[in-house]
């Protein structure tokens, strides 16, 4: 469907949420792209490579970087909410569960951080003196599971980080665990895939491949799917470990498979992305990228997303038919006369009349001068009303036409309704509520006539029942402060 090219290899596995794809790159950035088009929405630059795969939860994107930090970014804007520094590179995918972010670091520790604040909750050393790349944590039934370079699988208490059990394999456990039906499935560089009892850590079965099992397994429909350095993708019986089928690629398979609609998707170091029949392992299709694929695929909305060392993120699927159509339905201002240096409130209603969730900029202008821009995510068929504040300090006195623009998105052809013009707002010398170019007895009388009124809470601030132009300082009531402004400027004339 599309591919998006970064400046360096994409080893990070993508995450998909709310019509966007999030992925990290060795160019130090995490990107947010439009799911349907691949258009960039935002990017955020960290201090070093990003190999960690993002996790998305509660309006935030969490990602680790080789600059030793974990970042929490606003999903809509990419702005940083918090960051936390470990003592090692954060290479593995993060896991978010039960209000905490679980992080494996190359300093040999797993960290639990508060999701909202990034505050440290606990950490547990899991690789002793042999520090190295930890697998991604898995969380299930109050247990955090993680593989370690010290050949061990650890099960920790989710709340405290205390050890519940451990299992020792024959060599480095780089694979991230998958948990299903009371069992933990995890691969090791000792060539084995292990099935362990979730509660006790006792081995249920193991399957031996011809080389290291660095791939993280996936479980679906009573089968376990995993890749190996022996170039094979294996499908095993979940309960017994018996091989059902294997498919041989021409490269190492270290990416975790993704399964949906009876299809297994997996990438290989030969640069290919494969789609295999879930039941038989027969190839349905493949696509050759420009370099090795170390990113695991993500599937959402009938699209497969996967990164490649050729610097690109790819999206495979059937292009979705439909329309892109944003509309600015209404613009309202709080007052038609505003004293210079004071504020005017602008309310803008935007509607998405198209077929897709859209991410776009909504911008307000006074004549052609920019006032404020807001980034919006709007589902198809929905509308929203946003408030903009126009501070007139740097604007010369005079008449201004207020407008709002929904900046067109990729593929939008009808843009005539993306602009809405409200009318005229006059910026005047302070206290000239009659807008006649001077502050005199007419202005004093008008403020005095409206003195004591206030903006009723059940009415919008621009309702004509009260005199909003006399609320010069915009505090919702006409009182001594407004009267003082008129008296202070009494006798002034607009030059």
Secondary structure in CASP SS format (residue, H / E / C, confidence):
PFRMAT SS
TARGET T0000
AUTHOR 0000-0000-0000
METHOD secondary structure of the structure
MODEL  1
X C 1.00
X E 1.00
X E 1.00
X E 1.00
X E 1.00
X C 1.00
X C 1.00
X C 1.00
X C 1.00
X C 1.00
X C 1.00
X C 1.00
X C 1.00
X C 1.00
X E 1.00
X E 1.00
X E 1.00
X C 1.00
X C 1.00
X E 1.00
X E 1.00
X E 1.00
X E 1.00
X E 1.00
X C 1.00
X C 1.00
X C 1.00
X C 1.00
X E 1.00
X E 1.00
X E 1.00
X E 1.00
X E 1.00
X E 1.00
X C 1.00
X C 1.00
X C 1.00
X C 1.00
X C 1.00
X E 1.00
X E 1.00
X E 1.00
X E 1.00
X E 1.00
X E 1.00
X C 1.00
X C 1.00
X C 1.00
X C 1.00
X C 1.00
X C 1.00
X C 1.00
X C 1.00
X C 1.00
X E 1.00
X E 1.00
X E 1.00
X C 1.00
X C 1.00
X E 1.00
X E 1.00
X E 1.00
X E 1.00
X E 1.00
X C 1.00
X C 1.00
X C 1.00
X C 1.00
X E 1.00
X E 1.00
X E 1.00
X E 1.00
X E 1.00
X E 1.00
X C 1.00
X C 1.00
X C 1.00
X C 1.00
X C 1.00
X E 1.00
X E 1.00
X E 1.00
X E 1.00
X E 1.00
X E 1.00
X C 1.00
X C 1.00
X C 1.00
X C 1.00
X C 1.00
X C 1.00
X C 1.00
X C 1.00
X C 1.00
X E 1.00
X E 1.00
X E 1.00
X C 1.00
X C 1.00
X E 1.00
X E 1.00
X E 1.00
X E 1.00
X E 1.00
X C 1.00
X C 1.00
X C 1.00
X C 1.00
X E 1.00
X E 1.00
X E 1.00
X E 1.00
X E 1.00
X E 1.00
X C 1.00
X C 1.00
X C 1.00
X C 1.00
X C 1.00
X E 1.00
X E 1.00
X E 1.00
X E 1.00
X E 1.00
X E 1.00
X C 1.00
X C 1.00
X C 1.00
X C 1.00
X C 1.00
X C 1.00
X C 1.00
X C 1.00
X C 1.00
X C 1.00
X C 1.00
X C 1.00
X E 1.00
X E 1.00
X E 1.00
X C 1.00
X C 1.00
X E 1.00
X E 1.00
X E 1.00
X E 1.00
X E 1.00
X C 1.00
X C 1.00
X C 1.00
X C 1.00
X E 1.00
X E 1.00
X E 1.00
X E 1.00
X E 1.00
X E 1.00
X C 1.00
X C 1.00
X C 1.00
X C 1.00
X C 1.00
X E 1.00
X E 1.00
X E 1.00
X E 1.00
X E 1.00
X E 1.00
X C 1.00
X C 1.00
X C 1.00
X C 1.00
X C 1.00
X C 1.00
X C 1.00
X C 1.00
X C 1.00
X E 1.00
X E 1.00
X E 1.00
X C 1.00
X C 1.00
X E 1.00
X E 1.00
X E 1.00
X E 1.00
X E 1.00
X C 1.00
X C 1.00
X C 1.00
X C 1.00
X E 1.00
X E 1.00
X E 1.00
X E 1.00
X E 1.00
X E 1.00
X C 1.00
X C 1.00
X C 1.00
X C 1.00
X C 1.00
X E 1.00
X E 1.00
X E 1.00
X E 1.00
X E 1.00
X E 1.00
X C 1.00
X C 1.00
X C 1.00
X C 1.00
X C 1.00
X C 1.00
X C 1.00
X C 1.00
X C 1.00
X E 1.00
X E 1.00
X E 1.00
X C 1.00
X C 1.00
X E 1.00
X E 1.00
X E 1.00
X E 1.00
X E 1.00
X C 1.00
X C 1.00
X C 1.00
X C 1.00
X E 1.00
X E 1.00
X E 1.00
X E 1.00
X E 1.00
X E 1.00
X C 1.00
X C 1.00
X C 1.00
X C 1.00
X C 1.00
X E 1.00
X E 1.00
X E 1.00
X E 1.00
X E 1.00
X E 1.00
X C 1.00
X C 1.00
X C 1.00
X C 1.00
X C 1.00
X C 1.00
X C 1.00
X C 1.00
X C 1.00
X E 1.00
X E 1.00
X E 1.00
X C 1.00
X C 1.00
X E 1.00
X E 1.00
X E 1.00
X E 1.00
X E 1.00
X C 1.00
X C 1.00
X C 1.00
X C 1.00
X E 1.00
X E 1.00
X E 1.00
X E 1.00
X E 1.00
X E 1.00
X C 1.00
X C 1.00
X C 1.00
X C 1.00
X C 1.00
X E 1.00
X E 1.00
X E 1.00
X E 1.00
X E 1.00
X E 1.00
X C 1.00
X C 1.00
X C 1.00
X C 1.00
X C 1.00
X C 1.00
X C 1.00
X C 1.00
X C 1.00
X E 1.00
X E 1.00
X E 1.00
X C 1.00
X C 1.00
X E 1.00
X E 1.00
X E 1.00
X E 1.00
X E 1.00
X C 1.00
X C 1.00
X C 1.00
X C 1.00
X E 1.00
X E 1.00
X E 1.00
X E 1.00
X E 1.00
X C 1.00
X C 1.00
X C 1.00
X C 1.00
X C 1.00
X C 1.00
X C 1.00
X C 1.00
X C 1.00
X E 1.00
X E 1.00
X E 1.00
X E 1.00
X E 1.00
X E 1.00
X E 1.00
X E 1.00
X C 1.00
X C 1.00
X C 1.00
X E 1.00
X E 1.00
X E 1.00
X C 1.00
X C 1.00
X C 1.00
X E 1.00
X E 1.00
X E 1.00
X E 1.00
X E 1.00
X E 1.00
X E 1.00
X E 1.00
X E 1.00
X E 1.00
X C 1.00
X C 1.00
X C 1.00
X C 1.00
X C 1.00
X E 1.00
X E 1.00
X E 1.00
X E 1.00
X E 1.00
X E 1.00
X E 1.00
X E 1.00
X E 1.00
X C 1.00
X C 1.00
X E 1.00
X E 1.00
X E 1.00
X E 1.00
X E 1.00
X E 1.00
X E 1.00
X E 1.00
X E 1.00
X E 1.00
X C 1.00
X C 1.00
X C 1.00
X C 1.00
X E 1.00
X E 1.00
X E 1.00
X E 1.00
X E 1.00
X E 1.00
X E 1.00
X E 1.00
X E 1.00
X C 1.00
X C 1.00
X C 1.00
X C 1.00
X C 1.00
X C 1.00
X E 1.00
X E 1.00
X E 1.00
X E 1.00
X E 1.00
X E 1.00
X E 1.00
X E 1.00
X E 1.00
X C 1.00
X C 1.00
X C 1.00
X C 1.00
X C 1.00
X C 1.00
X C 1.00
X C 1.00
X C 1.00
X H 1.00
X H 1.00
X H 1.00
X E 1.00
X E 1.00
X E 1.00
X E 1.00
X E 1.00
X E 1.00
X E 1.00
X E 1.00
X E 1.00
X E 1.00
X C 1.00
X C 1.00
X C 1.00
X C 1.00
X C 1.00
X C 1.00
X C 1.00
X C 1.00
X C 1.00
X E 1.00
X C 1.00
X C 1.00
X H 1.00
X H 1.00
X H 1.00
X H 1.00
X H 1.00
X H 1.00
X H 1.00
X H 1.00
X H 1.00
X H 1.00
X C 1.00
X C 1.00
X C 1.00
X E 1.00
X C 1.00
X C 1.00
X C 1.00
X C 1.00
X C 1.00
X C 1.00
X C 1.00
X C 1.00
X C 1.00
X C 1.00
X C 1.00
X C 1.00
X C 1.00
X H 1.00
X H 1.00
X H 1.00
X C 1.00
X C 1.00
X C 1.00
X C 1.00
X C 1.00
X C 1.00
X E 1.00
X C 1.00
X C 1.00
X H 1.00
X H 1.00
X H 1.00
X H 1.00
X H 1.00
X H 1.00
X H 1.00
X H 1.00
X H 1.00
X C 1.00
X C 1.00
X C 1.00
X C 1.00
X E 1.00
X C 1.00
X C 1.00
END
